[in-house]
Each structure stands twice: as structure tokens, then as C-alpha cells.
Amino acid sequence: METENKNKDRNPYRRKLIRPCGLHCVRVNDLGVKFGDQVVLSHVNLHVHCGQMLAVIGQNGAGKSTLIRAMLDEVKHTGTVEFRNREAGMVKKLRIGYVPQKLNIDRNTPMDVYDLIASFKSRFPIFLKSKKLYGEIEDALDVFQAKDLIDHPVGQLSGGQLQRVLLSMAVMDDPDLLLLDEPVAGIDQNGLDLFYKNMTYLRNHYDAAIIIISHDLDYVRKYADQVVLLDQTVKASGSPAEVYASDAFREVFGREDSLR
């Protein structure tokens, strides 16, 4: 009993292994985006359950990042994005966590990681450091192997380090939906390996749906539950095996990449 208590992890952001309930889902219904007369997205429909990862693939200019921005209500769009909680028998407000592809941060900025996260999480001026908030941020960073970065200047972080910080910040509010926009862009192999490990942890321990924009077709093949091939609209959807073997995949990427 003493050993069990000694080894017990008291970090509230670390989760016991869970089986996502499958009773919650995120739906994107007939979403469309126009910039002036230019149609960027039309009739996009997505459906992903908690505990699932849906990967959106496509060539540059296919509208993938615009889809994320529309789901965040950063661009005007038609259609709806909703969270359905079948257990409660009602539709409730969707909590979204977001990891952008990059942040434009001056390398000489005096802001450290604590300041960055506290500016989003606290109503008080960040120079009034709170021991309680400091501990909460430290615990959140620890889940993604970034605890030692809490006092590090944000402008001096590597791509992989910044990604782990943003991932920690994104899940602090226990989101229903986690949106990841090209999260591995510009990250070296060590960073990629750690990212994949973190995604496995998220899927096993957080009751959230994950939508990831990715150019890494091998990663999508290995880890995604569903794949959507986007080119202004949904050209193919289904399992990785189904999408990679489709005519639409061959037309978009110029090759067949069926799973064997």
C-alpha cells in the first residue's frame, strides 16, 4: 500500500487509460467558404466520434487550413459545426482545443512559456505570477515532456518544443474536439517520434475527437481511424485503406497507394 501511494501520479492532467465512450460526436454539416467570388470550400461534411482521429489530406491549396479556420469561426462560412452528446440527449456548446501550424513570434520577445499560457488562462496581468497557476501550467506541460520549458523564452523554442507547449495548452480545458493544423511541419525526426507518442497518449486518455491536417501520408496510414481527401470538397472518405486505394487519391496525388 505504501509503495502504491508513493508511485501514485497526482498530476491532474495525466489520465488513467480510458475507453472513449463513443456517445459523443462532432459533425460538420454542409460547410462552405467563399472569398469574394472564389469558392474555397463547398458541401464539406465530416463526422468523427470521441476517441477517434480523422486525418484531412490533400494538395496545397485544397482548402485544408481554411477548413480549420472555418471550424474555429475565424472565417465566414455556411453550414454548421456541432457537438452531439447522445448520452445527455442534447446538443451542447463545443469546447475546441487548437494547435496551429506555426506562431509568428519574435525571437527576442521577453515572453516565456508561463507568460504565453497564463495570458490565455488567467484574467490577471501575467506579471502577477500566481503559484497556483504556475503549478497548473507546469503539470500540463509535464504530460507532454515540456515541464522544463516553463521559464524558457518562447522565441527561443525549437519547432518541436513549441509544438509540445501548444499541445499542452490546447488540452488544459479538456476539449471535446482537438484541431491540429499541420502540427509536424518543420520538425525533425526526434520531434516526429515524440509527436506520434503524444498522439497515442491523447487518443488513449482523453475523451476527445481529433481532426488533424497532415501531409505525412505514412503517419495517416498508420494512425488515423478515418481519412478525408479534400480538394475544395470531399473527394473521398473512409478508412485509410479505402481512401488510399480510391480513384480520387490517384487523381489528386498522381499515384495509387493502396494499403497491403
C-alpha positions in Angstrom: 0.0 0.0 0.0 2.8 2.4 0.8 4.5 1.7 -2.5 1.3 2.2 -4.3 0.7 5.6 -2.7 4.3 6.6 -3.3 4.1 5.9 -7.0 0.7 7.4 -7.5 0.8 10.3 -10.0 -1.0 13.3 -8.6 -0.8 15.3 -11.8 -4.4 16.1 -12.7 -3.5 16.4 -16.3 -2.3 12.8 -16.5 -5.2 10.5 -17.2 -5.8 6.8 -16.5 -6.2 4.7 -19.5 -9.8 5.2 -20.7 -12.1 3.7 -23.4 -13.8 6.6 -25.2 -17.5 6.2 -24.6 -18.4 6.6 -28.3 -21.5 8.6 -27.2 -20.2 11.9 -28.3 -19.5 13.1 -31.9 -18.6 16.2 -33.8 -20.4 16.9 -37.0 -19.6 19.3 -39.8 -22.7 19.8 -41.9 -22.5 21.2 -45.5 -19.8 23.7 -44.7 -18.8 26.1 -47.4 -16.4 29.1 -47.7 -16.2 31.8 -50.3 -13.7 34.6 -50.6 -15.5 37.1 -52.9 -16.4 35.1 -55.9 -13.9 32.4 -55.3 -15.3 29.2 -53.8 -12.7 27.7 -51.5 -14.8 25.0 -49.8 -18.2 23.6 -50.7 -20.5 21.0 -49.2 -18.0 19.6 -46.7 -19.4 17.0 -44.4 -17.4 15.4 -41.6 -18.4 13.1 -38.7 -15.9 12.0 -36.0 -16.5 10.3 -32.7 -14.7 10.9 -29.4 -11.5 8.8 -29.2 -11.1 8.8 -33.0 -8.6 10.6 -35.2 -9.8 11.9 -38.5 -7.0 13.0 -40.9 -7.6 15.5 -43.6 -5.2 15.1 -46.6 -4.9 16.9 -49.9 -2.6 19.0 -52.0 -1.6 22.6 -51.2 -4.5 24.9 -51.9 -7.1 22.3 -51.3 -8.7 24.3 -48.5 -7.4 22.2 -45.5 -6.3 25.1 -43.4 -9.4 27.1 -44.4 -11.5 24.2 -43.1 -9.8 24.5 -39.7 -10.3 28.3 -39.6 -14.0 27.9 -40.5 -14.5 25.4 -37.7 -12.9 27.9 -35.4 -15.3 30.6 -36.8 -12.3 32.7 -37.9 -13.7 33.0 -41.4 -17.2 33.4 -42.5 -18.8 30.2 -43.7 -22.1 28.5 -44.4 -23.1 25.2 -42.7 -22.7 24.2 -39.1 -20.3 22.6 -36.7 -21.9 20.9 -33.8 -21.2 18.6 -30.9 -23.7 15.9 -30.2 -23.9 14.4 -26.7 -26.2 11.4 -27.2 -25.8 10.4 -23.5 -27.4 13.6 -22.4 -29.8 13.7 -25.3 -28.9 17.2 -26.2 -26.6 19.4 -28.3 -24.2 21.4 -26.1 -21.6 24.1 -26.8 -18.5 22.6 -28.4 -15.1 23.0 -26.5 -12.3 23.2 -29.0 -8.5 22.9 -28.5 -6.3 24.1 -31.3 -2.7 23.7 -32.3 -1.7 25.9 -35.2 0.9 25.1 -37.8 3.1 27.9 -36.6 3.2 31.1 -34.5 5.0 34.2 -35.7 7.0 35.0 -32.6 9.9 37.4 -32.4 13.0 35.5 -31.3 13.8 38.4 -29.0 10.5 38.5 -27.2 10.8 38.6 -23.4 7.7 36.4 -23.1 8.4 33.0 -21.6 6.2 29.8 -21.8 4.5 30.6 -18.5 3.6 34.1 -19.8 2.2 32.6 -23.0 -0.1 30.1 -21.4 -1.1 32.4 -18.5 -2.1 35.1 -20.9 -4.8 32.7 -22.2 -5.7 31.1 -18.9 -5.8 34.0 -16.4 -7.8 37.2 -16.1 -5.0 38.8 -14.2 -1.9 40.6 -15.6 0.8 38.0 -16.4 3.5 39.9 -14.4 1.5 39.0 -11.2 2.6 35.4 -11.2 0.4 33.0 -9.4 1.9 30.0 -7.6 -1.3 28.0 -8.2 -1.4 28.8 -11.9 2.3 28.2 -12.2 1.8 24.7 -10.8 -1.2 24.0 -13.1 0.8 25.1 -16.2 3.8 23.0 -15.0 1.6 19.9 -14.6 0.0 20.4 -18.1 3.5 20.8 -19.7 4.7 17.7 -17.9 2.2 15.5 -19.7 3.9 16.3 -23.0 7.5 16.2 -21.7 7.8 20.0 -21.6 7.8 20.8 -17.9 11.4 22.1 -18.1 10.4 24.7 -20.7 8.1 26.7 -18.4 10.6 29.5 -17.8 12.1 29.3 -21.3 11.7 32.3 -23.7 9.1 31.4 -26.3 11.1 32.9 -29.1 14.0 30.5 -28.4 11.9 27.3 -28.6 12.6 24.8 -31.4 9.7 23.7 -33.6 9.2 20.5 -31.6 9.4 22.3 -28.3 6.8 24.9 -29.3 4.5 22.2 -30.6 4.6 20.4 -27.2 3.9 23.7 -25.4 0.9 24.4 -27.7 -0.4 20.9 -27.3 -0.2 21.2 -23.5 -2.1 24.5 -23.7 -4.8 23.1 -26.1 -5.8 20.2 -23.8 -5.8 22.1 -20.5 -9.6 22.9 -20.8 -10.4 19.2 -21.6 -11.7 19.9 -25.2 -14.4 17.9 -27.0 -12.6 18.5 -30.2 -8.8 18.9 -30.9 -7.8 20.6 -34.2 -4.3 20.1 -35.3 -3.2 22.1 -38.4 0.0 20.6 -39.9 1.5 20.1 -36.4 4.7 18.3 -37.6 5.7 20.8 -40.3 9.4 21.6 -40.0 10.0 19.2 -37.1 13.0 16.8 -37.1 12.7 13.0 -36.8 13.1 13.0 -33.0 10.3 15.6 -32.8 8.1 13.4 -35.1 8.6 10.3 -33.0 7.7 12.2 -29.8 4.6 13.7 -31.5 3.4 10.3 -32.5 3.9 9.1 -29.0 1.9 12.1 -27.7 -1.0 11.5 -30.1 -1.2 7.9 -28.9 -1.4 9.2 -25.3 -4.1 11.6 -26.3 -6.3 9.0 -28.0 -6.0 6.6 -25.1 -6.5 9.1 -22.3 -8.7 12.0 -23.5 -12.3 11.6 -24.4 -12.0 14.0 -27.4 -12.4 13.8 -31.2 -9.2 14.7 -33.1 -9.0 16.2 -36.5 -5.5 16.6 -37.9 -4.4 18.2 -41.2 -1.4 16.3 -42.4 0.9 15.8 -45.5 2.5 12.8 -43.8 0.7 10.0 -45.6 2.7 7.3 -43.9 1.6 8.6 -40.5 -2.0 8.9 -41.6 -1.8 5.3 -42.9 -0.6 4.0 -39.6 -2.6 6.1 -37.0 -5.8 7.6 -38.5 -9.2 6.0 -37.9 -10.7 7.9 -40.8 -9.3 9.8 -43.7 -10.9 12.6 -45.7 -9.4 13.6 -49.1 -10.2 17.2 -49.6 -10.0 19.2 -52.8 -12.4 22.1 -52.3 -15.0 19.4 -51.4 -14.7 15.9 -50.0 -13.4 13.7 -52.8 -13.1 10.5 -50.8 -13.7 9.4 -47.2 -13.4 6.3 -45.2 -10.6 4.1 -43.7 -7.0 4.8 -44.8 -7.2 1.6 -46.8 -10.4 2.7 -48.6 -9.2 6.3 -49.4 -5.6 5.3 -50.4 -7.0 2.8 -52.9 -9.5 5.2 -54.4 -9.6 6.7 -57.8 -9.7 10.2 -56.2 -6.5 9.5 -54.3 -4.8 8.6 -57.6 -6.1 11.6 -59.4 -5.0 14.0 -56.6 -1.6 12.6 -55.8 -0.8 11.1 -59.2 -0.3 7.6 -57.9 -2.0 4.7 -56.3 -1.1 4.0 -52.7 -3.3 1.1 -51.6 -2.6 -0.5 -48.2 -1.3 -4.0 -48.4 
